[in-house]
Amino acid sequence: MSSKRVLLAVEPSSEWPGLFQDCFEEMPVRILTADNPLDAAHQLDSGCDLVLVEPKLASKAFVQKLHSLRELQPALRVYALGQPAGADAAFCDHFFPKGISLEELEREMVRTLPLPDPIDVLVADDETEIGAMVQDFLAYRSAPAFKVTYVQNGEEALKFLKHQRPHIVVLDVKMPVKDGIEVYREIQARKLDLPVIVFFDAVSGHEIEALHAIGRPSIVEKASRQSALPELLTLLKKMVYFWGAQ
């Protein structure tokens, strides 16, 4: 699995780095940093998948290099951190206003990232109502669409993974035959390089420790449909992008 290369070009006193540290937590990224226009333009020579830049650091040389990079990398995405002035906004795909929350930032970012279409999702959960809930929530999405395969236990999930490779796996922990921890351990042992979301309900601290002893899956509490499913949707898109699926 190759890491996404992210350029974070911000002024020394900026508050943006802390926000993006949280945003990229547990994501496979290599962050390049710059705190002045010259360094920002220079860092582009290393090649980037994602550019996050405060408008003051987007010099003429920087913007010219961006145009050249876009010709070589159509999937390159550029985000201004703060609203650019007037015609200067043309260099970026989108901008994040100052004071944006982490949840709003992630939701806006995944809306504009290049993603495979459809996104293939494997959901393993012994509660059929949970499987149906996730399938129904994703069924009518578009740009990208989702293709959801649902299985009811860990053994079925591992059988599926022997023959097919989804973009992402959503696992319950407490399942019959093989539980989510066993499935996650096997995914890691096979070196499948698959992003995994643990979609849990009343998981103990011991179980979370067991998962973290194996790797760093992302974790979403099932909670209510209104809160859990939008969070799951954002995280699905984010993880698929940063794990490199196209």
N, C-alpha and C positions, 0 to 999 in steps of 0.2 A: 504494500500500500504506500503510495507516494503522498507526501504531505502537500496540501494546498499552500501556495506562497502568497502571503498577505503583506502588503506594504501599508504600514501605519505611519503617516506623515503628519505630525502635529507639533505645535509649539511647545517649548519646555514646560510652560505653566498649565498646559491643557489638562482638563479632567477626563478627556476621552479614553486614555489608556486603561483606566480602571474599569470602565464600562465594557470595553472590548475584551479585557481579561476574563470577565464573567461570561461574555458572549461565546468566547472560544474555549471555555473550560471543557476539557475532555474531548475536544475536537483535534483531529490530526492536522495541525497547521504549523507552518514555519513563518514566524513574524519577522519582517524586516522593518526597521524603524528609521525615521529621519526627523530632525527637528528644525530644519532650515530648508529654503528652496533649493540650494545647491545639492545638498545631500539627497533630497527627495528625487530630483532629476537623476542623480547618479544611481540611486537604488533601483530605478526602473531598468537599468542595464542588466540586472540579475534576472529579469523576467518575473512577472507576477500573474496570479490568477485573480486577485482581488486587490483593489486599491482604495484605501480610506484616507482622505486628505483634507485638511483644513484649507479653505480657499486661499488664504494668504500665502500658502506654500506652493500653490499651483502656478509656478512661473511660466513664462512663454516657452522656455526650453522644456519644462516638464510636460506641458500640454502637447508640444510637438512630438515628444517621445511617446506620449500616450497614443497619438494618432498612428504612429508607426507600429506600435505594439498591437493595436486593434486589427491591423491588416494581417498580422501573423497569428493573432489569437482572437478569433471572433467571440469566444466565450468570456473574454476579459470583462469584468464589471468594475466600474469606478463610482465611488460614493463620496460626495462632499460632506464634510462634517460641519454643518452650519450652512445657511443659505448663501449661495454665490450671488454676486451682484450682476443684474442685467444679463448681457450677452455672455458673460463669463460662465454662466451655467451650462453652456453647450458642451463643456469637457466631461461632464459627469452623466451617469445614467439616472441617478437619483440623489437626493440629499436628505440628511437626517438633521432635524432642527435641534438646537441646543436645548438641553433639559429633557430630552426624550428618555422614557423609561426603557429598561432592558427588554421588557415584554413587547413594547411597541417597536423597538429597534429590530428585534428578531422577526417579528411579524412582517414588517416592511421589507426587510432584507430578503427573506425567503420568497416574497412575492415577485421579486425581480431577478432571482438567480436562475442561471441556465440549468434545467433539470431534465432527466429522461422523461419521456411521455409514451406509454404510461409508466408510473412507478410501481414495481412489483413488490408487494408486501406479504410476508408470511406471518400470520397471527396464530399463536399457540396458546390456547386457554381452555380449560375444561368446562368453564361456564358458557353454555351455548348462547345465553343472552348477551354476554360480553362480545363474543365473536360476531353475532348479528348486529350489535350496536356499532361496532367499528366498521363492519362492511357497509351498513346502511349510511353511516356518516360520510364514508369516502366514495360511495358508489356513483354519485352524480357530480363529482368534482371534475373540473376540466382545466387544461393548461397549467399543470399537468393533470391527467386522469390517473386513477389508481386501479390496479388489478390486485385484488386481495384473495389469498388462499388461506383458508381457515382449517386448522386441525385441533383436535381436542386433547392431545397429550404430547409429552416430550418425545416419546418414541416415534410418533407419526411425524413430528417436526424433523427429526434426524433422518428418517427415511426419505422425506421430501428433499432434504439438503444433499443427499447422496447423488441425486439426479438433476436437480435444478438449483439455480442460484438467484434468489430474489435480490432486490436492491437493499432490503432491510428486513430485520426480524423483530417482531413484537412478542415478548414472552411474559406469560404469567409465571409466578414462582411455584405456587402450590398446585401441582397437577399429578394425576395418577400415572403409573408405569414409570415415567421419568419426569422429574420435576424440572423447573426452569434453571436451577443451579447446575444440574447435570447436563442439560442441553447447552448452556453457556460454556461450561467447561469443555465439552466436546467440540463446540465451534472454535474455541481458542486452540485446542489441541490439534485440530485439522488445519489450522492456519488459514481459515476461510476469508479473513479480512472483511468480515461482514459487520456493519453497524447493528447494534442490538439495543432495543429499548425494553426495559423491564416495566411492565404495566401492572402495578401491584395494588393489592388491597390487604391492609393489615399485615405487612411484612415485618418481621422482628428485626431488631438490631443485629442479632446473630446472623440472620440470613443476608442482610446487607453486607456485613463483614465478610461472609463467605463469598459473595459476588465480587467484592473488591479485592479479595485475595487472588482471584482469577484474572481480573481485568477491570475495566472502567466502563460498564454499560451505563447508558443514561436511564434515569428512573423517573417515572410519572405515576402519581397516585391516581387510582381510578376515580375516586370521589364522585362528583356529580357529572352528568353528561354535559352540562353547560360549561363547567370549568375544565374537566379533564380532556374532552375531545378536541377543543381548539388548541390546547397546549400540545396534545399529541400530534396534531396535524402540523403545527409549526416545527416541532422537533423532528418529525419524519422528514420533512423537506430539507431542513438544515443538515441533518446527519447524512442524507443521501448525497447532498452536494459536497460536503467536506470529506466524505469517504471516496469521492472521485467517480461516482457513477455518472455515465453519460448516455 
